[in-house]
Amino acid sequence: MAARANIVVAVLVVGAIALGAIGFAGFSEDTANSLLFAAWSVALLALFALALRLPLRGRGSRVSAWISTILVTGAAIAIVVAANIALFRHDVHFDVSREGRNTPPSQLTTVIGNLRAPLSLTYFYNAGDVNALAAKELIAIAAHGHPLFAFRAIDLDKEPGLARDIGVRAYNTAVVQAGDRKVLVENTTDATRLAYAALRALKERVETICFVTGHGETFRPTQAHFHYSHVETLKGHETPGAGDVLVAAPEQLDRLQLALTEIGYEMRGIVTAEASAIPPDCAVVADIGPRTAFAAGEADVLVKYLAGGGRVLLLLDPLSPLGPELESHLLGAVGLATEPAIVIDPLNHFRTDPDKVAVPYYPPHPITDHIALTVFPQVRPIHVAPPPEGASTVILAASSQDSYRRPPSAAGDLSAADQSAPDAEDRGAQTLAVAVEGVWPGAAPDKHFRLVLAGTSKFATNEYFPYVSDGELSVAMVRWLAADEATPGVTPQTYQLPEIVLTSRQMRDVFIALEVLLPLSTMLCGVLVWWRRR
């Protein structure tokens, strides 16, 4: 019996040491803290097992017995206090509720976890509002263990004078402040909106995104009010706004514009055909989905802007006419070219449409950090040549090795089993999006430009912005061009019901696992049981 008890104690000690060592092996913070919590639990079990072996009274004289008892008690208290301090410093939040009701939104935890400067949030809540109380608790959970984030929750009915001094006039108003910059968000119980407000407060200056118009682009000035419909969902009964869906034309850019506005950007349109130069307040110039070619001299305006250290986003569709100046003066100058075609990918595509290319993997780049699966609908291929001296090119997204090209007229008329697929020698990975930065040919060496080119604009439109990580990719492109790297990137709100989207290969694997392997394994287990009992 004693030998078995010794084995149990030895296993607990070794397990605690092993879990603690693995916890410091470089895993993510949550994983490491979970391992350390497991090590803490096992270590306390080992101490409890050892404590059961201690005699009720020490041997020897009464004085020595008292001394030993005091030492053991003091050591036990010290160990428990040290263990609790370690547990507090490596806290892990576990939420076992349905729909993760007690888990702060990822946007808020990302912002707080990446703070580099002090940020304060004062929330004047209504004590009679259940949703406001829940939001207060979520913010408190997110603030735990982050010294740069100061959170105060104040009952407005108890402190009306303080609220009036700050400028608060309504219940559930949040005041977010970073330095001398202050943002007020009125009548909100959504912790996600507070994360976006924090990003606006952290921005040291408001930057303007200039959208090129005059070629059939779908950009329009941001509306003062948007129309939302509501869909009844299980989460919608517990989370305000969870069932709200933005109603907008699929080809418009409302979701992208809302996402950029929420993180502190301003937007306006410019007509390059009437301008001799890009306005100096444009942090980024974006041309999304032009339908007509540039007029003579228009491309040179963008070239001059890039040569002076400008930032340009070009999202060109397969049917977008480029014009010779745009192709030679702008794209050709940095080793890029494209053709009026669409990429067909029979291996990785969205649903059953091979002309909607799915991209599950990306090279390391600030734009593609934390980006998951994206979909490029009806995308034209981009040809990449070596860039000029002083510039560098990174391929952001590419199709699979099984992909091939087809005329734009074939879009929407292909199936996954296309009978006119080319031979193996005509297949190959096609570049879908690239990022170029450096010094423009012939420009001053201290002027660094940035350019992002993609073969489709659809992933940034209302139709595809909510799908998978298309919205994150669109916002990340703009943020990289604007050199907005001081604040963390967060997932934009899509104002669309969440969906599970799988590639063709993933759907096939799920079908094989659930419809083939699972029934066969059940039958095999039944046969084995029968064989053993016969």
C-alpha positions as CSV (number, residue, x, y, z in Angstrom):
1,M,0.0,0.0,0.0
2,A,2.8,2.4,0.9
3,A,4.6,1.6,-2.3
4,R,1.5,2.3,-4.4
5,A,1.1,5.6,-2.5
6,N,4.7,6.5,-3.3
7,I,4.2,5.8,-7.0
8,V,1.1,8.0,-7.0
9,V,3.0,10.9,-5.4
10,A,6.0,10.5,-7.7
11,V,3.6,10.5,-10.7
12,L,2.0,13.7,-9.5
13,V,5.3,15.4,-8.9
14,V,6.7,14.4,-12.3
15,G,3.4,15.5,-13.9
16,A,3.5,18.9,-12.3
17,I,7.1,19.5,-13.3
18,A,6.4,18.3,-16.9
19,L,3.3,20.5,-17.3
20,G,5.1,23.5,-15.9
21,A,8.1,23.0,-18.2
22,I,5.8,22.7,-21.2
23,G,3.9,25.8,-20.1
24,F,7.1,27.8,-20.6
25,A,7.9,26.2,-24.0
26,G,6.7,29.1,-26.1
27,F,3.1,28.3,-26.7
28,S,0.5,31.0,-27.1
29,E,-0.5,32.9,-23.9
30,D,-3.8,31.1,-23.4
31,T,-2.3,27.6,-24.0
32,A,0.7,28.3,-21.8
33,N,-1.6,29.6,-19.0
34,S,-3.8,26.6,-19.3
35,L,-0.8,24.3,-19.0
36,L,0.4,26.2,-15.9
37,F,-3.0,26.0,-14.4
38,A,-2.9,22.2,-14.9
39,A,0.6,22.1,-13.3
40,W,-0.7,24.2,-10.3
41,S,-3.6,21.7,-9.8
42,V,-1.4,18.7,-10.0
43,A,1.2,20.2,-7.6
44,L,-1.5,21.0,-5.0
45,L,-2.7,17.4,-5.3
46,A,0.8,16.2,-4.7
47,L,1.2,18.5,-1.7
48,F,-2.2,17.2,-0.3
49,A,-1.0,13.6,-0.7
50,L,2.2,14.4,1.1
51,A,0.3,16.3,3.9
52,L,-1.8,13.2,4.6
53,R,1.4,11.5,5.7
54,L,2.4,14.0,8.3
55,P,1.8,13.0,11.9
56,L,-0.7,15.0,13.9
57,R,2.0,15.8,16.5
58,G,5.7,16.0,15.9
59,R,8.1,13.7,17.6
60,G,10.4,14.7,20.4
61,S,9.7,17.3,23.2
62,R,6.8,19.6,23.3
63,V,8.9,22.5,22.1
64,S,10.3,20.7,19.1
65,A,6.8,19.4,18.3
66,W,5.5,23.0,18.3
67,I,8.4,24.2,16.2
68,S,7.9,21.5,13.6
69,T,4.2,22.2,13.5
70,I,4.8,25.9,13.0
71,L,7.3,25.3,10.3
72,V,5.1,22.9,8.4
73,T,2.1,25.3,8.7
74,G,4.2,28.3,7.6
75,A,5.5,26.3,4.6
76,A,2.0,25.3,3.6
77,I,0.7,28.8,3.8
78,A,3.7,30.1,1.8
79,I,3.2,27.5,-0.9
80,V,-0.5,28.2,-1.2
81,V,0.0,32.0,-1.3
82,A,2.8,31.6,-3.9
83,A,0.6,29.2,-6.0
84,N,-2.3,31.7,-5.9
85,I,-0.1,34.6,-6.9
86,A,1.2,32.5,-9.8
87,L,-2.3,31.6,-10.8
88,F,-3.4,35.2,-10.7
89,R,-0.5,36.3,-12.9
90,H,-1.3,33.5,-15.4
91,D,-5.0,33.7,-15.3
92,V,-7.1,31.7,-17.7
93,H,-10.8,32.4,-18.5
94,F,-13.0,29.4,-18.9
95,D,-16.5,29.9,-20.3
96,V,-18.8,26.8,-20.4
97,S,-22.0,28.7,-21.2
98,R,-23.9,28.3,-24.4
99,E,-22.8,30.6,-27.2
100,G,-19.9,31.9,-25.1
101,R,-22.1,34.5,-23.2
102,N,-19.3,35.1,-20.7
103,T,-16.5,35.5,-23.2
104,P,-15.5,39.1,-24.3
105,P,-15.5,39.6,-28.1
106,S,-12.2,38.9,-29.8
107,Q,-12.0,42.4,-31.1
108,L,-11.9,43.8,-27.5
109,T,-9.4,41.3,-26.2
110,T,-7.2,41.9,-29.2
111,V,-7.1,45.6,-28.7
112,I,-6.5,45.4,-24.9
113,G,-3.9,42.6,-25.3
114,N,-1.9,44.6,-27.8
115,L,-1.9,48.0,-26.0
116,R,1.4,49.9,-26.0
117,A,0.1,53.1,-24.4
118,P,-2.4,53.7,-21.5
119,L,-6.1,53.5,-22.4
120,S,-9.0,54.3,-20.1
121,L,-12.7,53.3,-20.5
122,T,-15.4,54.7,-18.3
123,Y,-18.8,53.1,-18.7
124,F,-21.9,54.9,-17.4
125,Y,-24.4,52.1,-17.3
126,N,-28.0,51.7,-16.4
127,A,-28.3,49.4,-13.4
128,G,-31.7,48.3,-14.5
129,D,-30.6,47.2,-17.9
130,V,-29.6,43.5,-18.0
131,N,-27.6,43.9,-21.2
132,A,-25.6,46.8,-19.8
133,L,-24.7,44.8,-16.7
134,A,-23.6,41.9,-19.0
135,A,-21.5,44.3,-21.1
136,K,-19.9,45.7,-17.9
137,E,-18.9,42.2,-16.8
138,L,-17.4,41.4,-20.2
139,I,-15.3,44.5,-20.2
140,A,-14.1,43.7,-16.6
141,I,-13.1,40.2,-17.7
142,A,-11.2,41.5,-20.7
143,A,-9.4,44.2,-18.5
144,H,-8.1,41.6,-16.0
145,G,-4.4,41.4,-16.0
146,H,-3.7,44.3,-18.3
147,P,-2.2,47.3,-16.4
148,L,-2.3,49.6,-19.4
149,F,-6.1,49.4,-19.6
150,A,-8.0,51.2,-16.9
151,F,-11.7,50.4,-16.6
152,R,-14.3,52.1,-14.5
153,A,-18.0,51.2,-14.4
154,I,-20.3,53.9,-12.9
155,D,-24.0,53.8,-12.2
156,L,-25.3,56.9,-13.9
157,D,-28.1,57.4,-11.4
158,K,-25.5,57.5,-8.6
159,E,-23.0,59.8,-10.2
160,P,-25.0,62.3,-12.4
161,G,-22.7,65.2,-11.6
162,L,-19.6,63.3,-12.8
163,A,-21.4,62.2,-16.0
164,R,-22.5,65.8,-16.7
165,D,-18.9,67.1,-16.2
166,I,-17.6,64.6,-18.8
167,G,-20.4,65.3,-21.2
168,V,-22.4,62.2,-20.8
169,R,-26.2,62.7,-21.2
170,A,-27.5,59.2,-21.8
171,Y,-27.5,55.8,-20.2
172,N,-25.0,53.2,-21.3
173,T,-22.4,55.7,-22.6
174,A,-18.8,54.8,-22.8
175,V,-16.0,57.3,-22.7
176,V,-12.8,56.0,-24.2
177,Q,-9.6,58.1,-23.8
178,A,-6.0,57.7,-24.9
179,G,-3.8,60.7,-24.1
180,D,-5.7,63.8,-25.0
181,R,-8.0,62.0,-27.5
182,K,-11.5,61.1,-26.3
183,V,-14.3,59.1,-28.0
184,L,-17.8,58.9,-26.7
185,V,-20.1,56.0,-27.6
186,E,-23.7,56.6,-26.6
187,N,-26.4,54.1,-25.8
188,T,-24.4,50.9,-26.4
189,T,-24.3,47.5,-24.7
190,D,-22.1,46.0,-27.4
191,A,-18.6,45.4,-26.2
192,T,-17.5,45.0,-29.9
193,R,-18.4,48.6,-30.6
194,L,-16.2,49.7,-27.7
195,A,-13.3,47.9,-29.2
196,Y,-13.6,49.9,-32.4
197,A,-14.0,53.1,-30.3
198,A,-10.7,52.2,-28.6
199,L,-9.0,51.9,-32.0
200,R,-10.3,55.4,-32.9
201,A,-9.0,56.8,-29.7
202,L,-5.6,55.2,-30.2
203,K,-5.2,56.7,-33.6
204,E,-3.0,59.7,-33.4
205,R,-4.4,61.3,-36.5
206,V,-7.4,60.8,-38.7
207,E,-6.5,59.6,-42.2
208,T,-8.5,59.9,-45.4
209,I,-9.0,57.1,-47.9
210,C,-9.6,58.6,-51.4
211,F,-11.7,56.4,-53.7
212,V,-11.2,57.0,-57.4
213,T,-14.5,57.6,-59.3
214,G,-15.5,58.4,-62.8
215,H,-15.0,54.9,-64.3
216,G,-18.1,53.1,-63.2
217,E,-16.8,52.4,-59.7
218,T,-19.4,51.5,-57.1
219,F,-18.1,53.8,-54.4
220,R,-20.5,56.4,-53.0
221,P,-20.2,58.8,-50.0
222,T,-20.9,57.0,-46.7
223,Q,-24.5,57.4,-45.8
224,A,-25.6,58.9,-42.5
225,H,-28.0,56.1,-41.9
226,F,-28.1,52.5,-43.1
227,H,-31.1,50.1,-43.4
228,Y,-31.0,46.9,-41.3
229,S,-33.3,43.9,-41.2
230,H,-33.5,41.5,-38.4
231,V,-33.3,37.7,-38.4
232,E,-34.4,35.7,-35.4
233,T,-31.6,33.6,-34.1
234,L,-30.8,31.9,-30.8
235,K,-28.0,34.3,-30.1
236,G,-30.1,37.3,-31.1
237,H,-32.3,36.8,-28.0
238,E,-29.3,37.2,-25.7
239,T,-27.0,39.5,-27.6
240,P,-28.4,42.9,-28.8
241,G,-27.8,43.3,-32.5
242,A,-26.7,39.7,-33.2
243,G,-29.6,39.2,-35.6
244,D,-29.1,42.5,-37.5
245,V,-28.3,42.2,-41.2
246,L,-27.3,45.1,-43.3
247,V,-29.5,45.7,-46.4
248,A,-27.5,47.0,-49.3
249,A,-26.8,46.3,-53.0
250,P,-24.4,43.4,-53.4
251,E,-22.0,45.4,-55.7
252,Q,-21.7,48.3,-53.4
253,L,-19.0,48.9,-50.7
254,D,-21.1,49.7,-47.7
255,R,-19.7,47.0,-45.5
256,L,-16.1,48.0,-46.3
257,Q,-16.9,51.7,-45.7
258,L,-18.6,50.9,-42.4
259,A,-15.6,48.8,-41.3
260,L,-13.1,51.6,-42.2
261,T,-15.3,54.2,-40.5
262,E,-15.5,52.2,-37.3
263,I,-11.7,52.1,-36.9
264,G,-11.2,55.8,-37.5
265,Y,-10.8,56.4,-41.3
266,E,-12.5,59.1,-43.3
267,M,-13.5,58.5,-47.0
268,R,-14.2,60.6,-50.0
269,G,-14.3,60.3,-53.7
270,I,-11.9,61.9,-56.2
271,V,-12.1,62.3,-59.9
272,T,-8.6,61.7,-61.3
273,A,-9.7,62.7,-64.8
274,E,-10.2,66.2,-63.6
275,A,-7.1,66.4,-61.4
276,S,-3.5,67.2,-62.2
277,A,-2.3,65.6,-58.9
278,I,-3.6,63.6,-56.0
279,P,-4.8,65.7,-53.1
280,P,-2.1,65.8,-50.4
281,D,-4.5,64.7,-47.6
282,C,-5.1,61.3,-49.3
283,A,-3.3,58.7,-47.2
284,V,-4.4,55.9,-49.6
285,V,-5.9,56.1,-53.1
286,A,-8.2,53.2,-53.9
287,D,-9.7,52.3,-57.3
288,I,-12.1,49.4,-56.8
289,G,-13.8,47.8,-59.8
290,P,-13.5,50.3,-62.6
291,R,-15.7,49.6,-65.6
292,T,-14.1,51.9,-68.2
293,A,-10.5,52.6,-69.1
294,F,-8.6,55.5,-67.8
295,A,-8.4,58.6,-69.9
296,A,-5.2,59.9,-71.3
297,G,-2.9,61.2,-68.5
298,E,-5.0,59.7,-65.7
299,A,-2.5,56.8,-65.1
300,D,0.3,59.3,-65.0
301,V,-1.4,61.1,-62.1
302,L,-1.2,57.9,-60.1
303,V,2.4,57.3,-61.2
304,K,3.4,60.7,-60.1
305,Y,1.6,60.1,-56.7
306,L,3.5,56.7,-56.3
307,A,6.8,58.3,-57.2
308,G,6.3,60.8,-54.4
309,G,5.7,58.0,-51.8
310,G,2.0,57.5,-52.4
311,R,-0.1,54.4,-51.5
312,V,-2.4,52.9,-54.1
313,L,-5.0,50.0,-54.0
314,L,-6.1,48.6,-57.3
315,L,-8.8,46.0,-57.4
316,L,-9.4,45.2,-61.1
317,D,-12.0,42.8,-62.4
318,P,-11.6,40.5,-65.4
319,L,-13.7,42.7,-67.6
320,S,-12.0,46.0,-66.4
321,P,-10.4,47.6,-69.4
322,L,-7.0,48.8,-68.2
323,G,-5.8,51.0,-71.0
324,P,-2.2,51.1,-72.4
325,E,-1.0,53.8,-70.0
326,L,-2.1,52.0,-66.8
327,E,-0.5,48.8,-68.1
328,S,2.8,50.2,-69.2
329,H,3.4,53.3,-67.1
330,L,2.1,52.0,-63.7
331,L,2.0,48.2,-63.7
332,G,4.8,47.6,-66.1
333,A,7.1,49.9,-64.2
334,V,7.2,47.6,-61.2
335,G,7.2,44.3,-63.1
336,L,3.4,43.6,-63.1
337,A,1.0,42.6,-65.9
338,T,-2.4,41.1,-66.2
339,E,-4.7,39.7,-68.8
340,P,-8.5,39.7,-69.4
341,A,-9.2,36.1,-68.2
342,I,-10.5,34.3,-65.2
343,V,-8.8,31.7,-63.0
344,I,-10.5,28.3,-62.7
345,D,-9.5,26.2,-59.7
346,P,-11.0,22.7,-59.6
347,L,-9.3,21.9,-56.3
348,N,-9.8,24.9,-54.0
349,H,-13.0,26.8,-54.8
350,F,-16.0,28.2,-53.0
351,R,-19.0,25.8,-52.8
352,T,-19.3,24.2,-56.2
353,D,-18.1,27.1,-58.3
354,P,-14.6,26.6,-59.6
355,D,-14.4,30.2,-60.8
356,K,-14.6,31.4,-57.2
357,V,-11.1,30.6,-56.1
358,A,-10.5,29.7,-52.4
359,V,-7.1,30.6,-50.9
360,P,-6.4,28.7,-47.6
361,Y,-2.6,29.5,-47.3
362,Y,-0.6,32.7,-47.5
363,P,3.1,33.8,-47.4
364,P,4.2,35.8,-44.4
365,H,3.2,39.4,-44.8
366,P,1.6,42.1,-42.6
367,I,-1.5,42.0,-44.7
368,T,-2.0,38.2,-44.4
369,D,-1.2,37.9,-40.7
370,H,-4.1,36.2,-38.9
371,I,-6.0,35.8,-42.2
372,A,-7.8,32.5,-42.6
373,L,-9.6,31.2,-45.7
374,T,-10.5,33.9,-48.4
375,V,-12.5,33.7,-51.6
376,F,-11.6,35.5,-54.8
377,P,-14.7,35.3,-57.1
378,Q,-14.0,35.6,-60.8
379,V,-10.5,36.8,-60.5
380,R,-8.1,37.6,-63.3
381,P,-4.5,36.3,-63.2
382,I,-1.6,38.6,-62.4
383,H,1.9,38.1,-64.0
384,V,4.8,39.0,-61.8
385,A,8.2,39.8,-63.1
386,P,11.3,40.7,-61.1
387,P,10.7,44.2,-59.7
388,P,13.1,47.1,-60.4
389,E,16.0,47.9,-58.1
390,G,14.9,49.4,-54.9
391,A,11.4,47.7,-54.9
392,S,10.2,44.3,-53.6
393,T,7.2,42.2,-54.5
394,V,5.3,39.8,-52.4
395,I,2.6,37.5,-53.8
396,L,-0.3,37.7,-51.3
397,A,-2.6,35.1,-52.7
398,A,-2.3,32.4,-55.4
399,S,-4.5,29.5,-56.7
400,S,-3.6,25.9,-56.5
401,Q,-1.3,24.0,-58.9
402,D,-4.4,22.5,-60.6
403,S,-5.8,25.9,-61.7
404,Y,-6.0,27.2,-65.3
405,R,-7.3,30.2,-67.2
406,R,-10.5,30.8,-69.2
407,P,-12.0,33.8,-71.0
408,P,-14.1,36.1,-68.8
409,S,-17.2,35.0,-70.6
410,A,-16.9,31.6,-69.0
411,A,-17.6,32.9,-65.6
412,G,-20.6,31.3,-63.9
413,D,-21.0,28.6,-66.6
414,L,-18.5,26.1,-65.3
415,S,-18.9,23.1,-63.0
416,A,-16.3,21.5,-60.8
417,A,-15.9,18.7,-63.3
418,D,-15.2,20.9,-66.4
419,Q,-14.9,18.7,-69.4
420,S,-12.8,21.3,-71.3
421,A,-10.1,21.4,-68.6
422,P,-6.6,21.7,-70.2
423,D,-3.8,19.2,-70.0
424,A,-1.4,19.1,-67.1
425,E,1.2,21.2,-68.8
426,D,-1.3,24.1,-69.1
427,R,-2.1,24.1,-65.4
428,G,-0.3,25.9,-62.7
429,A,-0.7,28.3,-59.8
430,Q,-2.0,31.7,-60.7
431,T,-1.2,34.9,-58.8
432,L,-4.3,36.6,-57.5
433,A,-3.0,39.5,-55.4
434,V,0.4,41.1,-54.9
435,A,2.0,43.8,-52.7
436,V,4.8,46.0,-53.9
437,E,6.8,48.5,-51.9
438,G,10.0,50.4,-52.1
439,V,11.4,53.3,-54.2
440,W,9.6,54.0,-57.6
441,P,12.0,53.8,-60.6
442,G,13.6,57.2,-61.0
443,A,12.1,58.7,-57.8
444,A,14.0,60.1,-54.8
445,P,15.4,57.4,-52.5
446,D,13.6,58.8,-49.5
447,K,10.2,58.4,-51.1
448,H,8.8,54.9,-50.4
449,F,5.6,53.9,-52.2
450,R,3.2,51.0,-51.5
451,L,1.0,49.3,-54.1
452,V,-1.5,46.5,-53.7
453,L,-3.0,44.9,-56.9
454,A,-5.7,42.2,-56.9
455,G,-7.4,40.6,-59.8
456,T,-11.0,41.1,-58.5
457,S,-12.9,43.7,-56.6
458,K,-15.7,41.3,-55.5
459,F,-14.1,40.2,-52.3
460,A,-14.4,43.8,-51.0
461,T,-18.1,44.3,-52.1
462,N,-21.2,43.7,-49.9
463,E,-21.8,40.4,-51.5
464,Y,-18.6,38.7,-50.4
465,F,-17.3,40.9,-47.6
466,P,-19.0,38.8,-44.9
467,Y,-17.7,35.5,-46.2
468,V,-14.8,33.8,-44.4
469,S,-11.9,36.3,-44.1
470,D,-12.7,38.5,-47.2
471,G,-13.6,41.5,-45.0
472,E,-10.5,41.1,-42.9
473,L,-8.3,40.9,-46.0
474,S,-9.9,44.1,-47.5
475,V,-9.4,46.1,-44.3
476,A,-5.9,44.7,-43.9
477,M,-4.9,45.9,-47.4
478,V,-6.0,49.4,-46.6
479,R,-4.4,49.5,-43.2
480,W,-1.0,48.3,-44.6
481,L,-1.1,50.9,-47.3
482,A,-1.8,53.6,-44.7
483,A,1.0,52.2,-42.6
484,D,-1.4,51.8,-39.7
485,E,0.7,49.4,-37.8
486,A,0.6,51.1,-34.4
487,T,-2.8,49.7,-33.5
488,P,-3.8,46.0,-33.7
489,G,-5.8,44.6,-36.5
490,V,-9.3,43.4,-35.4
491,T,-12.0,41.5,-37.2
492,P,-14.5,43.9,-38.8
493,Q,-18.2,43.6,-38.2
494,T,-19.9,42.2,-41.3
495,Y,-23.5,42.8,-40.3
496,Q,-24.4,39.4,-41.7
497,L,-25.4,36.1,-40.0
498,P,-22.3,33.8,-39.5
499,E,-21.9,30.9,-41.8
500,I,-19.6,27.9,-42.0
501,V,-17.9,28.0,-45.4
502,L,-15.8,25.0,-46.7
503,T,-13.8,24.5,-49.8
504,S,-14.5,21.7,-52.2
505,R,-11.8,19.6,-50.7
506,Q,-13.0,20.2,-47.2
507,M,-16.6,19.3,-48.1
508,R,-15.3,16.1,-49.7
509,D,-13.3,15.2,-46.5
510,V,-16.2,15.9,-44.3
511,F,-18.5,13.7,-46.4
512,I,-16.0,10.9,-46.4
513,A,-15.5,11.1,-42.6
514,L,-19.2,11.4,-41.7
515,E,-20.9,9.4,-44.4
516,V,-18.4,6.7,-45.1
517,L,-15.8,6.2,-42.4
518,L,-18.2,6.7,-39.4
519,P,-20.8,4.1,-40.6
520,L,-18.1,1.7,-41.6
521,S,-16.4,2.0,-38.2
522,T,-19.7,1.3,-36.5
523,M,-20.2,-1.7,-38.6
524,L,-16.7,-2.9,-37.9
525,C,-17.2,-2.6,-34.1
526,G,-20.4,-4.6,-34.4
527,V,-18.6,-7.3,-36.3
528,L,-15.8,-7.4,-33.7
529,V,-18.3,-7.7,-30.9
530,W,-20.2,-10.5,-32.6
531,W,-16.9,-12.3,-33.4
532,R,-15.8,-12.2,-29.8
533,R,-19.2,-13.4,-28.5
534,R,-20.0,-16.1,-31.0
